[in-house]
Amino acid sequence: MLRALWWMGLYRSPAILPDYRSAQPVALLFEQISRKIRSIYLPLQGIEVEAANRYMKWIDHMSTIVRQVKEWDKNSVQSVRGVLNNLMEEINRDRDIGEGVKLKLCFNIEEGIALIDAYMTQ
């Protein structure tokens, strides 16, 4: 069972590639984080149900907002980067999330920050 869930997360979605013209890679990252919470971390009890619902609601909302960004400019990029930093701090403080899940979620969020930093250095 565990192996099947692990395999589902391995090659399910295409790789996230930096795209300097749009916010789509960051929106895709939000969607993947939400999917992992729903299909892997929650069933394996790495995160409590209340915390999972709270974060999935928040992440899904951010994904929708980022997808609606018409022009990916420095202000919107810095705003999303600040949101990602706040999310990472919130996850690190949350006692309803297992340590392994915290590490993986923070790693995924750091990928988003790296995508944003790549845009800002262009």
Rosetta constraint file for C-alpha pairs under 8 A:
AtomPair CA 1 CA 5 HARMONIC 6.40 0.50
AtomPair CA 2 CA 6 HARMONIC 6.13 0.50
AtomPair CA 3 CA 7 HARMONIC 6.10 0.50
AtomPair CA 4 CA 8 HARMONIC 6.28 0.50
AtomPair CA 5 CA 9 HARMONIC 6.68 0.50
AtomPair CA 5 CA 39 HARMONIC 7.81 0.50
AtomPair CA 5 CA 40 HARMONIC 6.36 0.50
AtomPair CA 6 CA 10 HARMONIC 6.49 0.50
AtomPair CA 6 CA 40 HARMONIC 7.68 0.50
AtomPair CA 7 CA 11 HARMONIC 7.15 0.50
AtomPair CA 8 CA 12 HARMONIC 5.93 0.50
AtomPair CA 9 CA 36 HARMONIC 7.12 0.50
AtomPair CA 9 CA 40 HARMONIC 7.67 0.50
AtomPair CA 16 CA 25 HARMONIC 5.81 0.50
AtomPair CA 16 CA 28 HARMONIC 7.31 0.50
AtomPair CA 16 CA 29 HARMONIC 7.19 0.50
AtomPair CA 17 CA 25 HARMONIC 6.47 0.50
AtomPair CA 18 CA 25 HARMONIC 6.35 0.50
AtomPair CA 18 CA 115 HARMONIC 5.91 0.50
AtomPair CA 18 CA 118 HARMONIC 7.45 0.50
AtomPair CA 18 CA 119 HARMONIC 7.87 0.50
AtomPair CA 19 CA 23 HARMONIC 7.46 0.50
AtomPair CA 19 CA 24 HARMONIC 7.48 0.50
AtomPair CA 19 CA 25 HARMONIC 6.61 0.50
AtomPair CA 19 CA 119 HARMONIC 7.84 0.50
AtomPair CA 20 CA 118 HARMONIC 7.86 0.50
AtomPair CA 20 CA 119 HARMONIC 5.43 0.50
AtomPair CA 20 CA 122 HARMONIC 7.80 0.50
AtomPair CA 21 CA 72 HARMONIC 6.62 0.50
AtomPair CA 22 CA 70 HARMONIC 7.98 0.50
AtomPair CA 22 CA 71 HARMONIC 7.04 0.50
AtomPair CA 22 CA 72 HARMONIC 5.44 0.50
AtomPair CA 23 CA 27 HARMONIC 6.39 0.50
AtomPair CA 23 CA 66 HARMONIC 6.19 0.50
AtomPair CA 23 CA 67 HARMONIC 6.58 0.50
AtomPair CA 23 CA 69 HARMONIC 6.92 0.50
AtomPair CA 23 CA 72 HARMONIC 6.06 0.50
AtomPair CA 24 CA 28 HARMONIC 6.05 0.50
AtomPair CA 24 CA 66 HARMONIC 7.45 0.50
AtomPair CA 24 CA 67 HARMONIC 6.22 0.50
AtomPair CA 25 CA 29 HARMONIC 6.17 0.50
AtomPair CA 25 CA 115 HARMONIC 7.67 0.50
AtomPair CA 26 CA 30 HARMONIC 6.34 0.50
AtomPair CA 26 CA 63 HARMONIC 7.77 0.50
AtomPair CA 26 CA 66 HARMONIC 7.34 0.50
AtomPair CA 26 CA 112 HARMONIC 5.89 0.50
AtomPair CA 26 CA 115 HARMONIC 7.22 0.50
AtomPair CA 26 CA 116 HARMONIC 7.90 0.50
AtomPair CA 27 CA 31 HARMONIC 6.36 0.50
AtomPair CA 27 CA 62 HARMONIC 7.73 0.50
AtomPair CA 27 CA 63 HARMONIC 4.73 0.50
AtomPair CA 27 CA 64 HARMONIC 7.42 0.50
AtomPair CA 27 CA 66 HARMONIC 5.68 0.50
AtomPair CA 27 CA 67 HARMONIC 5.85 0.50
AtomPair CA 28 CA 32 HARMONIC 6.21 0.50
AtomPair CA 28 CA 63 HARMONIC 7.44 0.50
AtomPair CA 29 CA 33 HARMONIC 6.22 0.50
AtomPair CA 29 CA 108 HARMONIC 7.65 0.50
AtomPair CA 29 CA 112 HARMONIC 6.73 0.50
AtomPair CA 30 CA 34 HARMONIC 6.27 0.50
AtomPair CA 30 CA 59 HARMONIC 5.94 0.50
AtomPair CA 30 CA 60 HARMONIC 6.95 0.50
AtomPair CA 30 CA 62 HARMONIC 7.33 0.50
AtomPair CA 30 CA 63 HARMONIC 5.51 0.50
AtomPair CA 31 CA 35 HARMONIC 6.14 0.50
AtomPair CA 31 CA 59 HARMONIC 7.51 0.50
AtomPair CA 31 CA 60 HARMONIC 6.76 0.50
AtomPair CA 31 CA 63 HARMONIC 6.50 0.50
AtomPair CA 32 CA 36 HARMONIC 6.12 0.50
AtomPair CA 33 CA 37 HARMONIC 6.27 0.50
AtomPair CA 33 CA 59 HARMONIC 7.82 0.50
AtomPair CA 33 CA 105 HARMONIC 7.25 0.50
AtomPair CA 33 CA 108 HARMONIC 7.18 0.50
AtomPair CA 34 CA 38 HARMONIC 6.22 0.50
AtomPair CA 34 CA 55 HARMONIC 7.85 0.50
AtomPair CA 34 CA 56 HARMONIC 5.32 0.50
AtomPair CA 34 CA 59 HARMONIC 6.45 0.50
AtomPair CA 34 CA 60 HARMONIC 6.87 0.50
AtomPair CA 35 CA 39 HARMONIC 5.88 0.50
AtomPair CA 35 CA 40 HARMONIC 7.88 0.50
AtomPair CA 36 CA 40 HARMONIC 5.18 0.50
AtomPair CA 36 CA 41 HARMONIC 6.35 0.50
AtomPair CA 37 CA 41 HARMONIC 4.84 0.50
AtomPair CA 37 CA 42 HARMONIC 5.78 0.50
AtomPair CA 37 CA 47 HARMONIC 7.90 0.50
AtomPair CA 37 CA 52 HARMONIC 6.56 0.50
AtomPair CA 37 CA 56 HARMONIC 7.31 0.50
AtomPair CA 38 CA 42 HARMONIC 5.69 0.50
AtomPair CA 38 CA 43 HARMONIC 7.51 0.50
AtomPair CA 38 CA 52 HARMONIC 7.45 0.50
AtomPair CA 38 CA 56 HARMONIC 7.80 0.50
AtomPair CA 39 CA 43 HARMONIC 6.46 0.50
AtomPair CA 40 CA 44 HARMONIC 6.15 0.50
AtomPair CA 41 CA 45 HARMONIC 6.02 0.50
AtomPair CA 41 CA 46 HARMONIC 4.92 0.50
AtomPair CA 41 CA 47 HARMONIC 5.95 0.50
AtomPair CA 41 CA 101 HARMONIC 6.93 0.50
AtomPair CA 42 CA 46 HARMONIC 6.00 0.50
AtomPair CA 42 CA 47 HARMONIC 5.49 0.50
AtomPair CA 42 CA 48 HARMONIC 6.91 0.50
AtomPair CA 42 CA 49 HARMONIC 6.83 0.50
AtomPair CA 42 CA 52 HARMONIC 6.93 0.50
AtomPair CA 46 CA 97 HARMONIC 6.11 0.50
AtomPair CA 46 CA 98 HARMONIC 5.08 0.50
AtomPair CA 46 CA 100 HARMONIC 7.60 0.50
AtomPair CA 46 CA 101 HARMONIC 5.99 0.50
AtomPair CA 47 CA 51 HARMONIC 6.68 0.50
AtomPair CA 47 CA 52 HARMONIC 6.23 0.50
AtomPair CA 47 CA 96 HARMONIC 5.90 0.50
AtomPair CA 47 CA 97 HARMONIC 4.41 0.50
AtomPair CA 47 CA 98 HARMONIC 6.00 0.50
AtomPair CA 47 CA 101 HARMONIC 7.26 0.50
AtomPair CA 48 CA 52 HARMONIC 6.10 0.50
AtomPair CA 48 CA 96 HARMONIC 5.36 0.50
AtomPair CA 48 CA 97 HARMONIC 6.44 0.50
AtomPair CA 49 CA 53 HARMONIC 6.13 0.50
AtomPair CA 50 CA 54 HARMONIC 6.17 0.50
AtomPair CA 51 CA 55 HARMONIC 6.12 0.50
AtomPair CA 51 CA 96 HARMONIC 6.24 0.50
AtomPair CA 51 CA 97 HARMONIC 7.38 0.50
AtomPair CA 52 CA 56 HARMONIC 5.90 0.50
AtomPair CA 53 CA 57 HARMONIC 5.98 0.50
AtomPair CA 54 CA 58 HARMONIC 6.31 0.50
AtomPair CA 55 CA 59 HARMONIC 5.88 0.50
AtomPair CA 56 CA 60 HARMONIC 5.80 0.50
AtomPair CA 57 CA 61 HARMONIC 6.15 0.50
AtomPair CA 58 CA 62 HARMONIC 6.28 0.50
AtomPair CA 59 CA 63 HARMONIC 6.11 0.50
AtomPair CA 60 CA 64 HARMONIC 6.31 0.50
AtomPair CA 61 CA 65 HARMONIC 6.34 0.50
AtomPair CA 62 CA 66 HARMONIC 6.05 0.50
AtomPair CA 63 CA 67 HARMONIC 6.08 0.50
AtomPair CA 64 CA 68 HARMONIC 6.40 0.50
AtomPair CA 65 CA 69 HARMONIC 6.70 0.50
AtomPair CA 72 CA 76 HARMONIC 6.32 0.50
AtomPair CA 72 CA 77 HARMONIC 6.71 0.50
AtomPair CA 73 CA 77 HARMONIC 6.10 0.50
AtomPair CA 74 CA 78 HARMONIC 6.06 0.50
AtomPair CA 74 CA 120 HARMONIC 6.89 0.50
AtomPair CA 75 CA 79 HARMONIC 6.14 0.50
AtomPair CA 76 CA 80 HARMONIC 6.19 0.50
AtomPair CA 77 CA 81 HARMONIC 6.12 0.50
AtomPair CA 77 CA 116 HARMONIC 6.36 0.50
AtomPair CA 77 CA 120 HARMONIC 7.65 0.50
AtomPair CA 78 CA 82 HARMONIC 6.18 0.50
AtomPair CA 78 CA 116 HARMONIC 8.00 0.50
AtomPair CA 79 CA 83 HARMONIC 6.37 0.50
AtomPair CA 80 CA 84 HARMONIC 6.21 0.50
AtomPair CA 81 CA 85 HARMONIC 6.26 0.50
AtomPair CA 81 CA 113 HARMONIC 6.02 0.50
AtomPair CA 81 CA 116 HARMONIC 6.73 0.50
AtomPair CA 82 CA 86 HARMONIC 6.21 0.50
AtomPair CA 83 CA 87 HARMONIC 6.12 0.50
AtomPair CA 84 CA 88 HARMONIC 6.20 0.50
AtomPair CA 84 CA 109 HARMONIC 6.40 0.50
AtomPair CA 84 CA 112 HARMONIC 7.56 0.50
AtomPair CA 84 CA 113 HARMONIC 6.97 0.50
AtomPair CA 85 CA 89 HARMONIC 6.33 0.50
AtomPair CA 86 CA 90 HARMONIC 6.15 0.50
AtomPair CA 87 CA 91 HARMONIC 6.16 0.50
AtomPair CA 88 CA 92 HARMONIC 6.18 0.50
AtomPair CA 88 CA 105 HARMONIC 7.90 0.50
AtomPair CA 88 CA 106 HARMONIC 5.77 0.50
AtomPair CA 88 CA 109 HARMONIC 6.78 0.50
AtomPair CA 89 CA 93 HARMONIC 6.38 0.50
AtomPair CA 90 CA 94 HARMONIC 6.23 0.50
AtomPair CA 91 CA 97 HARMONIC 7.53 0.50
AtomPair CA 91 CA 102 HARMONIC 6.44 0.50
AtomPair CA 91 CA 105 HARMONIC 7.92 0.50
AtomPair CA 91 CA 106 HARMONIC 7.63 0.50
AtomPair CA 92 CA 102 HARMONIC 6.40 0.50
AtomPair CA 92 CA 106 HARMONIC 7.96 0.50
AtomPair CA 97 CA 101 HARMONIC 6.47 0.50
AtomPair CA 97 CA 102 HARMONIC 6.30 0.50
AtomPair CA 98 CA 102 HARMONIC 6.17 0.50
AtomPair CA 99 CA 103 HARMONIC 6.27 0.50
AtomPair CA 100 CA 104 HARMONIC 6.37 0.50
AtomPair CA 101 CA 105 HARMONIC 6.00 0.50
AtomPair CA 102 CA 106 HARMONIC 5.99 0.50
AtomPair CA 103 CA 107 HARMONIC 6.08 0.50
AtomPair CA 104 CA 108 HARMONIC 6.24 0.50
AtomPair CA 105 CA 109 HARMONIC 6.21 0.50
AtomPair CA 106 CA 110 HARMONIC 6.04 0.50
AtomPair CA 107 CA 111 HARMONIC 6.40 0.50
AtomPair CA 108 CA 112 HARMONIC 6.68 0.50
AtomPair CA 109 CA 113 HARMONIC 6.38 0.50
AtomPair CA 110 CA 114 HARMONIC 6.09 0.50
AtomPair CA 111 CA 115 HARMONIC 6.27 0.50
AtomPair CA 112 CA 116 HARMONIC 6.29 0.50
AtomPair CA 113 CA 117 HARMONIC 6.06 0.50
AtomPair CA 114 CA 118 HARMONIC 6.07 0.50
AtomPair CA 115 CA 119 HARMONIC 6.46 0.50
AtomPair CA 116 CA 120 HARMONIC 6.29 0.50
AtomPair CA 117 CA 121 HARMONIC 6.23 0.50
AtomPair CA 118 CA 122 HARMONIC 6.58 0.50
